[in-house]
Amino acid sequence: TKNGETVSNTTTLGTGMVATANGKTYDIIIEGDVNGDGLVNIADAATAMTGVRGTENISGAYAKAALAVNNKTSGSLSILEVMAILNKL
């Protein structure tokens, strides 16, 4: 999990989790899954909006998941990412 706990092989993957295989660790990033629950829904748009407004710092895998909806790999979150997430619903 995003807290470092091991999960079963039937658990839904979410942004912020990591997978380890053959001694290598991979970050899980799901395009638009800004809150890490494995789904893309209104909660992700709301979370991204808190980052745009500056009331919450969205960083790491979560920022990458938000930026990915607009094919961006870096930069600041904007209302464009929030709208792109809403368009995925």
ChimeraX attribute file (.defattr): number of C-alpha atoms within 10 A of each C-alpha:
attribute: neighborCount
match mode: 1-to-1
recipient: residues
	/A:1	17
	/A:2	15
	/A:3	8
	/A:4	9
	/A:5	8
	/A:6	12
	/A:7	11
	/A:8	6
	/A:9	7
	/A:10	6
	/A:11	10
	/A:12	11
	/A:13	20
	/A:14	23
	/A:15	26
	/A:16	24
	/A:17	21
	/A:18	18
	/A:19	12
	/A:20	9
	/A:21	7
	/A:22	5
	/A:23	5
	/A:24	7
	/A:25	10
	/A:26	10
	/A:27	15
	/A:28	19
	/A:29	24
	/A:30	23
	/A:31	24
	/A:32	30
	/A:33	29
	/A:34	31
	/A:35	24
	/A:36	22
	/A:37	19
	/A:38	20
	/A:39	18
	/A:40	20
	/A:41	18
	/A:42	14
	/A:43	16
	/A:44	23
	/A:45	25
	/A:46	16
	/A:47	20
	/A:48	31
	/A:49	20
	/A:50	16
	/A:51	21
	/A:52	19
	/A:53	12
	/A:54	11
	/A:55	10
	/A:56	12
	/A:57	14
	/A:58	21
	/A:59	14
	/A:60	12
	/A:61	21
	/A:62	26
	/A:63	25
	/A:64	25
	/A:65	28
	/A:66	34
	/A:67	26
	/A:68	20
	/A:69	21
	/A:70	16
	/A:71	12
	/A:72	14
	/A:73	13
	/A:74	10
	/A:75	9
	/A:76	14
	/A:77	22
	/A:78	15
	/A:79	14
	/A:80	14
	/A:81	24
	/A:82	25
	/A:83	15
	/A:84	17
	/A:85	27
	/A:86	17
	/A:87	11
	/A:88	12
	/A:89	9
